[in-house]
Amino acid sequence: MKKFVKAMILCFVIFVIYPTTNAFAANTYVAGTDGEWKELETVGTCPSKIWVFNLYADNGNSIYNGWVKSEQDWYYISRRIMVDPGNKCINSTTNGWIVIDRGSAGARWYLFAPGGKLVQKSGWEQNAQGKWMYFIPGDYGLATNESLVINGTKYYFDSNGYMK
């Protein structure tokens, strides 16, 4: 029985720590149709305000992850809280790069602007170090840990999204 309880606790921890939502897949919500944004006041010693997304038909499930489309912009929520690289109280990164689906085969890097809006880049980009990256059109994430055929040529991209 103890092994079963430990296994159940481990499964719960993995589910909470490593969300499993592929970009723009099943967990996609539209602000105003599926739910609404709510701004929380200062929490504890955190000077920044935090945005959460509340589903209209929540059914008591307060832990969910996914993409929210608000007008023409995309935002990502993790445990209802909007990912915002400009808010140091809720995110450990300040450079805007966040991995969605960390630990899964579909893990991919996305770039977010301060305020939480997804930066919608498509196609090739060369960084300051001269390394090439490819933003997948319509997905806006970096090609990561995969091979792609682009304009008839096959390319491989590593775990950081750089072409090899």
N, C-alpha and C positions, 0 to 999 in steps of 0.2 A: 504494500500500500504506500509506503514511504517513497519508493521509486516512482510510482505513478504520480503522486503529488508533486515530487520534484520535477518530473517531466512536464507536467501541466504548467507549473510555475515558469519553467524555462521557455516553453512555447509562448506563454503570455508575454514574458520579457522580450523575446525576440520580436513578437508582433508589434509591441509598443515602440521598441527602439528602432527597428528597421521596417519602416512602412513599405508596402509592396504595391505601389501605384505606378503604372506606366503612364508616360505623358499623354495627356488628352485621350485616355482610354475610358474605362467604366466610371471612374470617380471624377467626373467633370460636372461642375455646377455652374449655373448662370445666375448672377446677382440680380435680384428682383423677380426671378422666376422660381428658383429652387430655394432661395434663402436670402439673407441680408447681412451686410457688414454691421458690426457694432464696435464702437470705440470704447475700450475700457480705460478708466481713469488710472492714474499712477498706482502701481502695485508695489507695496513694500518700499524698498529704497530705490526702486527703479524710477528715474526721472522721466522716462519716455512713455508715451501712451502706446497701447497695444491694440491691434485690430484683430477681431475674431469673426468668423463666419458662422452664422446660425442657420441651419436648415429649417425650412418651414415645417416639414414632416420629419422631425428629429427622432421620434419614437424612443427617446431616452438615451440614445447612443451618442455620447459626447466625445468619443475619440474617433475621429475620421481624418483622412488625408485626401488630398486631391487638388485638382485645378479649378479655379474660379474665373469665369470670364465676366468682366465688368466693363460694359460698353465694348470697345475694341481691344482692351488690354487684358492680359492674363496674369494671374497671381497664383501662388501655391500656398496651400494651407497644410500644416502639420499639426495634428491634434487640435484642429479648429483655429490655430493661431497662424496669422499670415506671416510667411517667411519675409523678413525685411533686413537686408544686410546693413541698413542704416540705423538699426535699433540694436545697440550692443547688449541690451537687457535680455534679448531672446535669441540672438544669433552669435555664434563664436567667430564668424567670418566677417570681415569688413571690406573685402575686395569684391564682393558681389557674386562670386562663384560658389554654387551649392550643388552637391550631388543628390539627385533624386533616385530613390530605390537602391541606396547603398547596400552592398552585400548580395545583390541579386544579379542575374545575368543581364537584366535590362538597365543596370545603373548607367546614368548619364549625367554629365555636367551641364548646368544651366547658369546663365548670367542674369542677375537681377540688379535693378537700379535701386538706389536708396528710395524708400517708400514702398518697396515690394514689387514693383512692376517688372514683369519678365522683359528682358531686352530681346526683341524679335529680330535676330540676325539670321541670314540664310546664305549658304554658299561658303566659298573659301575665304580665309583670313590668315594673314601672317602676323605673328606676335612680335614684340620688340626684340626677342632673341633670335628671330629668323625662322622659328618653327611654324609649320603650316597646320591649320585646324580646319575642320569642315563642319559648319552648322547645317543640320538637316532641315531642308525647306519644309515649312508647315509644322515642324516639331520644335524648332529653334534651339535644340540641345546639340551638344558636340557629339559627333560620331565617336564612340568610345568602345574599346575592346571588340572591334568588329572590322570586317572587310567590306568595302562597298565598291561597286562598279559605277564610276562617275564619268559620263561622256565617253564610254567605251574602254576606260582604263580602270584596272583594279587597284585599290589603295587599302592599306591596313592602318588602323588607328589604335594607339595604345590606351592604357587605363586613364591617362590624363587628357586624352583627346588629340594627341599630336600624331601627325602622319609619320609612319616609319618607312 
